[in-house]
Amino acid sequence: MNLVYHAEGHMTDHLMNALQKARIVPVIRHRETRIAETACHILAEEGAGVLEITMTVPNADALLERLGAAHPDIVLGAGTVLDAAEARRAIAAGARFIVSPCWCDAVAAACGVAQIPYLPGAMTPGEVLHHAQNGAHVVKVFPADAAGGPGFLKALRAVFPDIPLMPTGGVTPDNAADYLAAGALCVGMGGNLLPAAALEQGDEATARDLIRAALTDAR
């Protein structure tokens, strides 16, 4: 098999350890950079060890640079990466892993060149196996709720016990523990960890309380 992506070594080992320790990976997506950035700072202060910033956030690469400078101990990744140019910009800005909603050859190739871990999305057993056979060390199960929830993840783990899985999409503080119990390496959680309404109103105290409660419940 001709692999278009392959990454080994310290970067991958470090990410795997960070994801397993974090358990919850906040996925930050908002139309306003300011709101996304405020949420990231609060999440970091409340103990999030890994953050995924989607490239749909305006000026996401500049945001990655600022977050890396402000929180050097946080493992930062870029999400919703759909082409090689986005991947290269995110990596140059400090992203230490790249996430896509599906397998993208160009993104995989760019990650391989940079030796940056690639986490592509899959919704079927065939996609999970394809991604793992082509070098992905972690496969994002997406959208996890529509695919079948924790029961589906448990079934995947039964047939692919050696493929680390990160369910994302519809993961909430109420069901995160179910996904983890079903065998997830970690879970990606979006809107439930970004209290947009409070942040849009400038109420950072309420936003912090909501984030703290969501992280506590999910773990």
C-alpha positions in Angstrom: 0.0 0.0 0.0 1.3 3.4 -0.9 0.8 5.6 2.1 0.1 9.4 1.5 0.6 10.1 5.2 2.9 8.9 7.9 4.1 10.5 11.1 6.1 8.9 13.9 8.2 9.9 16.8 8.0 12.3 19.7 5.3 14.5 18.3 2.8 11.7 17.9 3.7 10.1 21.3 3.3 13.4 23.0 -0.1 14.0 21.4 -1.4 10.6 22.3 -0.4 11.1 25.9 -2.0 14.5 26.0 -5.3 13.4 24.5 -5.5 10.4 26.9 -4.8 12.7 29.8 -7.1 15.4 28.7 -10.1 13.1 28.0 -12.1 16.2 26.9 -10.9 18.1 23.8 -12.7 21.5 23.4 -13.5 22.2 19.8 -13.7 26.0 19.4 -15.9 27.3 16.6 -17.4 30.8 16.4 -18.0 33.5 13.8 -16.2 36.1 16.0 -12.5 35.7 16.7 -12.8 37.6 20.0 -15.4 35.2 21.4 -13.4 32.2 20.4 -10.3 33.6 21.9 -11.9 34.5 25.2 -13.4 31.0 25.5 -9.9 29.5 24.8 -8.3 31.6 27.6 -11.0 30.5 30.1 -10.7 26.9 29.1 -7.0 27.0 29.5 -7.3 28.6 32.9 -9.9 26.0 33.9 -7.5 23.1 33.1 -8.1 22.1 29.5 -4.8 20.6 28.3 -5.7 20.3 24.6 -7.6 22.8 22.4 -8.8 22.4 18.8 -9.3 25.7 17.0 -11.4 25.3 13.8 -10.2 27.1 10.7 -13.7 28.4 10.3 -12.9 30.9 13.1 -11.8 34.2 11.3 -8.0 34.6 11.3 -7.6 31.2 13.0 -3.9 31.0 12.3 -3.2 34.3 14.0 -5.4 33.1 16.9 -3.3 29.9 17.1 -0.1 32.0 17.4 -1.5 34.2 20.2 -2.7 31.2 22.1 0.6 29.4 21.8 2.4 32.4 23.2 -0.1 32.9 26.1 -0.5 29.2 27.0 2.7 27.3 26.0 1.8 24.2 27.9 -1.5 23.7 26.0 -1.4 21.3 23.1 -3.0 23.3 20.2 -4.6 21.8 17.1 -6.4 23.1 14.1 -9.8 21.6 13.1 -12.0 21.6 10.0 -8.8 21.7 7.8 -9.9 20.9 4.3 -6.9 21.7 2.0 -3.1 21.7 2.0 -2.8 25.5 2.2 -4.9 25.6 5.4 -2.9 22.8 6.9 0.4 24.5 6.2 -0.8 27.9 7.6 -2.1 26.2 10.8 1.2 24.2 11.2 3.2 27.4 10.7 1.1 29.1 13.3 1.9 26.4 15.9 -0.8 23.7 15.5 0.6 20.4 16.8 -2.1 18.3 15.2 -4.5 18.7 12.3 -8.2 17.5 12.3 -10.5 17.1 9.3 -14.2 16.0 9.2 -13.2 13.4 6.6 -10.0 12.1 4.9 -8.4 14.7 2.7 -5.4 13.5 0.7 -3.8 16.9 0.4 -4.1 17.6 4.1 -2.7 14.2 4.9 0.2 14.8 2.6 0.9 18.2 4.1 0.9 16.7 7.6 3.2 13.9 6.5 5.7 16.4 5.1 5.6 18.4 8.4 5.5 15.2 10.5 2.4 16.5 12.3 -0.3 14.0 13.5 -3.4 13.9 11.3 -6.8 13.1 12.8 -9.3 12.5 10.0 -13.0 12.0 10.5 -14.8 8.7 9.8 -18.4 7.6 10.1 -18.2 4.0 8.9 -16.1 1.0 9.8 -14.6 1.1 6.3 -13.5 4.7 6.8 -12.0 4.0 10.2 -9.9 1.1 8.8 -8.9 3.2 5.7 -7.7 6.0 7.8 -5.7 3.8 10.2 -4.1 1.8 7.3 -3.1 5.1 5.8 -1.2 6.3 8.8 -3.7 8.1 11.1 -2.8 7.4 14.7 -6.2 8.7 16.0 -9.5 8.6 14.0 -12.2 11.1 14.7 -15.6 9.4 14.7 -17.8 12.1 13.3 -20.6 13.0 13.7 -20.6 10.6 16.6 -24.3 11.1 17.7 -25.6 10.6 14.2 -23.4 7.6 13.6 -24.9 5.8 16.6 -23.6 7.3 19.8 -21.7 5.3 22.5 -23.1 2.0 21.4 -21.7 2.5 17.9 -18.3 3.5 19.3 -18.3 0.3 21.5 -19.0 -1.8 18.4 -16.1 -0.1 16.6 -13.8 -0.7 19.5 -14.8 -4.4 19.4 -13.6 -4.9 15.9 -10.8 -2.3 15.9 -9.3 -2.6 19.4 -6.0 -1.1 18.4 -7.3 2.0 16.6 -7.6 5.0 19.0 -10.9 6.8 18.4 -12.1 10.4 19.3 -15.8 10.7 18.9 -16.9 14.3 18.1 -20.3 15.8 17.2 -23.2 15.7 19.7 -20.9 14.9 22.6 -22.3 16.6 25.8 -21.3 16.8 29.5 -24.1 14.2 30.1 -22.9 11.6 27.6 -19.1 12.1 27.5 -18.5 9.6 30.2 -20.5 7.0 28.2 -18.2 7.5 25.2 -15.2 7.2 27.4 -16.6 4.0 29.0 -17.2 2.7 25.5 -13.5 2.9 24.7 -12.9 6.4 23.4 -9.3 7.7 23.8 -10.9 11.1 24.3 -13.9 13.0 23.1 -14.2 16.3 21.2 -16.8 18.7 22.6 -17.9 21.8 20.8 -20.9 24.1 21.7 -21.2 22.7 25.2 -17.8 24.1 26.1 -18.3 27.4 24.4 -21.1 29.3 26.2 -21.6 31.7 23.2 -24.6 33.6 24.6 -22.8 34.6 27.8 -19.6 35.5 26.0 -21.5 37.5 23.4 -23.1 39.5 26.2 -19.7 40.1 27.8 -20.6 38.0 30.9 -17.3 36.2 31.4 -18.1 35.2 35.0 -21.2 33.2 33.9 -19.2 31.8 30.9 -16.5 30.6 33.3 -19.0 29.0 35.6 -20.6 27.2 32.7 -17.3 26.0 31.3 -16.1 24.8 34.7 -19.4 22.9 35.3 -19.3 21.3 31.8 -15.7 20.2 32.2 -16.5 18.8 35.7 -19.6 16.9 34.5 -17.9 15.5 31.4 -15.0 14.1 33.3 
